[in-house]
Amino acid sequence: MLEEMNPELGDPIRVGSIAGKTLTTRPLEARDFNYAFRRVKSPVKRALLKRYEKWAEEYGV
């Protein structure tokens, strides 16, 4: 999203440092969340999640 609104961020040579610069942003949209869900993976593995679910069933949480 930042690169979309600030194309110079895509080129590290042109950016140098962002200190003192004003970045342009836009409001978040559903597509931003969809993009993040595709890119970010859960730190909790399925097997561990199943273990917690089983524990919750056994102990009523």
N, CA, C and O atoms as CSV, one atom per row, in Angstrom:
chain,resi,resn,atom,element,x,y,z
A,1,MET,N,N,0.822,-1.184,0.000
A,1,MET,CA,C,0.000,0.000,0.000
A,1,MET,C,C,0.871,1.255,0.000
A,1,MET,O,O,0.566,2.214,-0.709
A,2,LEU,N,N,1.947,1.263,0.783
A,2,LEU,CA,C,2.815,2.444,0.787
A,2,LEU,C,C,3.495,2.649,-0.553
A,2,LEU,O,O,3.593,3.773,-1.044
A,3,GLU,N,N,3.969,1.547,-1.148
A,3,GLU,CA,C,4.628,1.687,-2.454
A,3,GLU,C,C,3.645,2.143,-3.521
A,3,GLU,O,O,4.010,2.869,-4.445
A,4,GLU,N,N,2.403,1.715,-3.387
A,4,GLU,CA,C,1.376,2.115,-4.352
A,4,GLU,C,C,1.204,3.637,-4.349
A,4,GLU,O,O,1.055,4.256,-5.403
A,5,MET,N,N,1.227,4.220,-3.167
A,5,MET,CA,C,1.025,5.663,-3.041
A,5,MET,C,C,2.342,6.442,-3.090
A,5,MET,O,O,2.337,7.654,-3.304
A,6,ASN,N,N,3.477,5.745,-2.890
A,6,ASN,CA,C,4.799,6.363,-2.879
A,6,ASN,C,C,5.745,5.516,-3.727
A,6,ASN,O,O,6.578,4.798,-3.174
A,7,PRO,N,N,5.636,5.581,-5.050
A,7,PRO,CA,C,6.397,4.701,-5.933
A,7,PRO,C,C,7.908,4.749,-5.720
A,7,PRO,O,O,8.600,3.780,-6.033
A,8,GLU,N,N,8.426,5.841,-5.202
A,8,GLU,CA,C,9.872,5.946,-4.988
A,8,GLU,C,C,10.363,4.943,-3.948
A,8,GLU,O,O,11.558,4.651,-3.900
A,9,LEU,N,N,9.471,4.410,-3.117
A,9,LEU,CA,C,9.869,3.430,-2.104
A,9,LEU,C,C,10.315,2.105,-2.732
A,9,LEU,O,O,11.014,1.322,-2.090
A,10,GLY,N,N,9.923,1.857,-3.957
A,10,GLY,CA,C,10.303,0.628,-4.637
A,10,GLY,C,C,11.757,0.607,-5.062
A,10,GLY,O,O,12.285,-0.454,-5.394
A,11,ASP,N,N,12.407,1.736,-5.060
A,11,ASP,CA,C,13.805,1.839,-5.477
A,11,ASP,C,C,14.652,2.331,-4.303
A,11,ASP,O,O,14.656,3.524,-4.000
A,12,PRO,N,N,15.379,1.407,-3.634
A,12,PRO,CA,C,16.156,1.796,-2.449
A,12,PRO,C,C,17.178,2.901,-2.713
A,12,PRO,O,O,17.511,3.662,-1.805
A,13,ILE,N,N,17.675,2.996,-3.944
A,13,ILE,CA,C,18.657,4.031,-4.267
A,13,ILE,C,C,17.994,5.411,-4.245
A,13,ILE,O,O,18.586,6.384,-3.778
A,14,ARG,N,N,16.770,5.486,-4.752
A,14,ARG,CA,C,16.048,6.762,-4.761
A,14,ARG,C,C,15.541,7.150,-3.381
A,14,ARG,O,O,15.396,8.334,-3.075
A,15,VAL,N,N,15.270,6.142,-2.544
A,15,VAL,CA,C,14.701,6.430,-1.229
A,15,VAL,C,C,15.754,7.003,-0.297
A,15,VAL,O,O,15.534,8.035,0.338
A,16,GLY,N,N,16.911,6.327,-0.213
A,16,GLY,CA,C,17.924,6.765,0.748
A,16,GLY,C,C,17.412,6.559,2.151
A,16,GLY,O,O,17.523,5.463,2.701
A,17,SER,N,N,16.864,7.577,2.727
A,17,SER,CA,C,16.281,7.507,4.062
A,17,SER,C,C,14.906,8.148,4.022
A,17,SER,O,O,14.697,9.136,3.318
A,18,ILE,N,N,13.972,7.590,4.772
A,18,ILE,CA,C,12.640,8.197,4.814
A,18,ILE,C,C,12.509,9.204,5.957
A,18,ILE,O,O,11.450,9.797,6.163
A,19,ALA,N,N,13.609,9.384,6.696
A,19,ALA,CA,C,13.588,10.355,7.791
A,19,ALA,C,C,13.269,11.741,7.239
A,19,ALA,O,O,13.894,12.208,6.287
A,20,GLY,N,N,12.300,12.374,7.846
A,20,GLY,CA,C,11.931,13.723,7.444
A,20,GLY,C,C,11.009,13.800,6.242
A,20,GLY,O,O,10.572,14.889,5.871
A,21,LYS,N,N,10.702,12.660,5.623
A,21,LYS,CA,C,9.806,12.663,4.468
A,21,LYS,C,C,8.379,12.392,4.911
A,21,LYS,O,O,8.152,11.733,5.926
A,22,THR,N,N,7.439,12.889,4.166
A,22,THR,CA,C,6.026,12.630,4.424
A,22,THR,C,C,5.548,11.574,3.446
A,22,THR,O,O,5.657,11.738,2.231
A,23,LEU,N,N,5.014,10.485,3.991
A,23,LEU,CA,C,4.505,9.412,3.148
A,23,LEU,C,C,3.019,9.610,2.901
A,23,LEU,O,O,2.275,10.004,3.800
A,24,THR,N,N,2.596,9.335,1.685
A,24,THR,CA,C,1.187,9.413,1.339
A,24,THR,C,C,0.552,8.058,1.616
A,24,THR,O,O,1.116,7.021,1.264
A,25,THR,N,N,-0.612,8.063,2.241
A,25,THR,CA,C,-1.340,6.819,2.519
A,25,THR,C,C,-2.764,6.956,2.010
A,25,THR,O,O,-3.225,8.045,1.668
A,26,ARG,N,N,-3.436,5.835,1.970
A,26,ARG,CA,C,-4.846,5.836,1.600
A,26,ARG,C,C,-5.591,5.013,2.642
A,26,ARG,O,O,-4.960,4.264,3.388
A,27,PRO,N,N,-6.889,5.127,2.715
A,27,PRO,CA,C,-7.652,4.320,3.678
A,27,PRO,C,C,-7.503,2.818,3.364
A,27,PRO,O,O,-7.371,2.421,2.206
A,28,LEU,N,N,-7.528,2.013,4.411
A,28,LEU,CA,C,-7.478,0.566,4.223
A,28,LEU,C,C,-8.718,0.089,3.502
A,28,LEU,O,O,-9.809,0.627,3.690
A,29,GLU,N,N,-8.541,-0.928,2.674
A,29,GLU,CA,C,-9.641,-1.523,1.932
A,29,GLU,C,C,-9.619,-3.025,2.146
A,29,GLU,O,O,-8.622,-3.569,2.624
A,30,ALA,N,N,-10.699,-3.699,1.801
A,30,ALA,CA,C,-10.792,-5.150,1.962
A,30,ALA,C,C,-9.658,-5.848,1.220
A,30,ALA,O,O,-9.158,-6.871,1.690
A,31,ARG,N,N,-9.245,-5.321,0.080
A,31,ARG,CA,C,-8.171,-5.964,-0.688
A,31,ARG,C,C,-6.852,-5.963,0.077
A,31,ARG,O,O,-6.023,-6.851,-0.116
A,32,ASP,N,N,-6.653,-4.969,0.944
A,32,ASP,CA,C,-5.439,-4.929,1.758
A,32,ASP,C,C,-5.412,-6.107,2.732
A,32,ASP,O,O,-4.373,-6.737,2.930
A,33,PHE,N,N,-6.557,-6.394,3.332
A,33,PHE,CA,C,-6.637,-7.519,4.262
A,33,PHE,C,C,-6.492,-8.847,3.515
A,33,PHE,O,O,-5.816,-9.758,3.991
A,34,ASN,N,N,-7.122,-8.953,2.355
A,34,ASN,CA,C,-6.990,-10.180,1.557
A,34,ASN,C,C,-5.532,-10.422,1.181
A,34,ASN,O,O,-5.060,-11.557,1.233
A,35,TYR,N,N,-4.832,-9.387,0.809
A,35,TYR,CA,C,-3.412,-9.495,0.473
A,35,TYR,C,C,-2.616,-9.970,1.685
A,35,TYR,O,O,-1.764,-10.852,1.572
A,36,ALA,N,N,-2.898,-9.384,2.835
A,36,ALA,CA,C,-2.179,-9.765,4.058
A,36,ALA,C,C,-2.469,-11.208,4.441
A,36,ALA,O,O,-1.558,-11.928,4.850
A,37,PHE,N,N,-3.713,-11.647,4.318
A,37,PHE,CA,C,-4.057,-13.027,4.671
A,37,PHE,C,C,-3.329,-14.018,3.772
A,37,PHE,O,O,-2.982,-15.112,4.217
A,38,ARG,N,N,-3.094,-13.656,2.531
A,38,ARG,CA,C,-2.350,-14.549,1.613
A,38,ARG,C,C,-0.863,-14.574,1.948
A,38,ARG,O,O,-0.206,-15.603,1.785
A,39,ARG,N,N,-0.332,-13.454,2.412
A,39,ARG,CA,C,1.114,-13.340,2.646
A,39,ARG,C,C,1.567,-13.794,4.030
A,39,ARG,O,O,2.639,-14.382,4.173
A,40,VAL,N,N,0.753,-13.524,5.049
A,40,VAL,CA,C,1.160,-13.803,6.429
A,40,VAL,C,C,0.665,-15.183,6.838
A,40,VAL,O,O,-0.524,-15.486,6.740
A,41,LYS,N,N,1.579,-15.998,7.289
A,41,LYS,CA,C,1.233,-17.354,7.720
A,41,LYS,C,C,1.115,-17.390,9.237
A,41,LYS,O,O,1.829,-16.681,9.945
A,42,SER,N,N,0.216,-18.215,9.717
A,42,SER,CA,C,0.002,-18.349,11.159
A,42,SER,C,C,1.224,-18.960,11.824
A,42,SER,O,O,1.803,-19.910,11.296
A,43,PRO,N,N,1.628,-18.431,12.975
A,43,PRO,CA,C,2.756,-19.026,13.696
A,43,PRO,C,C,2.351,-20.316,14.414
A,43,PRO,O,O,3.210,-21.065,14.880
A,44,VAL,N,N,1.042,-20.576,14.503
A,44,VAL,CA,C,0.551,-21.774,15.175
A,44,VAL,C,C,0.289,-22.856,14.124
A,44,VAL,O,O,-0.503,-22.666,13.201
A,45,LYS,N,N,0.961,-23.979,14.282
A,45,LYS,CA,C,0.787,-25.095,13.345
A,45,LYS,C,C,-0.547,-25.784,13.602
A,45,LYS,O,O,-1.068,-25.745,14.717
A,46,ARG,N,N,-1.099,-26.415,12.566
A,46,ARG,CA,C,-2.391,-27.103,12.678
A,46,ARG,C,C,-2.380,-28.166,13.766
A,46,ARG,O,O,-3.355,-28.302,14.506
A,47,ALA,N,N,-1.294,-28.921,13.873
A,47,ALA,CA,C,-1.217,-29.992,14.873
A,47,ALA,C,C,-1.339,-29.418,16.288
A,47,ALA,O,O,-2.024,-29.991,17.135
A,48,LEU,N,N,-0.682,-28.299,16.538
A,48,LEU,CA,C,-0.766,-27.685,17.850
A,48,LEU,C,C,-2.172,-27.150,18.114
A,48,LEU,O,O,-2.687,-27.261,19.227
A,49,LEU,N,N,-2.779,-26.575,17.094
A,49,LEU,CA,C,-4.141,-26.073,17.226
A,49,LEU,C,C,-5.097,-27.212,17.557
A,49,LEU,O,O,-5.975,-27.052,18.405
A,50,LYS,N,N,-4.939,-28.361,16.901
A,50,LYS,CA,C,-5.772,-29.536,17.176
A,50,LYS,C,C,-5.597,-29.979,18.625
A,50,LYS,O,O,-6.559,-30.358,19.293
A,51,ARG,N,N,-4.345,-29.925,19.101
A,51,ARG,CA,C,-4.067,-30.307,20.489
A,51,ARG,C,C,-4.816,-29.406,21.467
A,51,ARG,O,O,-5.397,-29.883,22.442
A,52,TYR,N,N,-4.799,-28.112,21.203
A,52,TYR,CA,C,-5.516,-27.173,22.062
A,52,TYR,C,C,-7.026,-27.405,21.983
A,52,TYR,O,O,-7.718,-27.326,22.997
A,53,GLU,N,N,-7.534,-27.687,20.793
A,53,GLU,CA,C,-8.965,-27.954,20.641
A,53,GLU,C,C,-9.364,-29.199,21.424
A,53,GLU,O,O,-10.405,-29.213,22.081
A,54,LYS,N,N,-8.545,-30.239,21.357
A,54,LYS,CA,C,-8.817,-31.471,22.097
A,54,LYS,C,C,-8.811,-31.182,23.595
A,54,LYS,O,O,-9.683,-31.659,24.322
A,55,TRP,N,N,-7.838,-30.409,24.057
A,55,TRP,CA,C,-7.752,-30.046,25.464
A,55,TRP,C,C,-9.006,-29.280,25.893
A,55,TRP,O,O,-9.558,-29.532,26.963
A,56,ALA,N,N,-9.448,-28.346,25.052
A,56,ALA,CA,C,-10.625,-27.552,25.356
A,56,ALA,C,C,-11.873,-28.428,25.447
A,56,ALA,O,O,-12.731,-28.188,26.296
A,57,GLU,N,N,-11.985,-29.432,24.591
A,57,GLU,CA,C,-13.119,-30.365,24.647
A,57,GLU,C,C,-13.084,-31.177,25.944
A,57,GLU,O,O,-14.116,-31.375,26.585
A,58,GLU,N,N,-11.914,-31.636,26.318
A,58,GLU,CA,C,-11.767,-32.467,27.513
A,58,GLU,C,C,-12.038,-31.696,28.793
A,58,GLU,O,O,-12.670,-32.218,29.712
A,59,TYR,N,N,-11.570,-30.474,28.858
A,59,TYR,CA,C,-11.650,-29.712,30.105
A,59,TYR,C,C,-12.704,-28.614,30.086
A,59,TYR,O,O,-12.783,-27.803,31.009
A,60,GLY,N,N,-13.518,-28.592,29.027
A,60,GLY,CA,C,-14.670,-27.723,28.990
A,60,GLY,C,C,-14.412,-26.245,28.848
A,60,GLY,O,O,-15.197,-25.433,29.340
A,61,VAL,N,N,-13.359,-25.883,28.205
A,61,VAL,CA,C,-13.078,-24.458,28.015
A,61,VAL,C,C,-13.617,-24.020,26.685
A,61,VAL,O,O,-13.489,-22.851,26.322
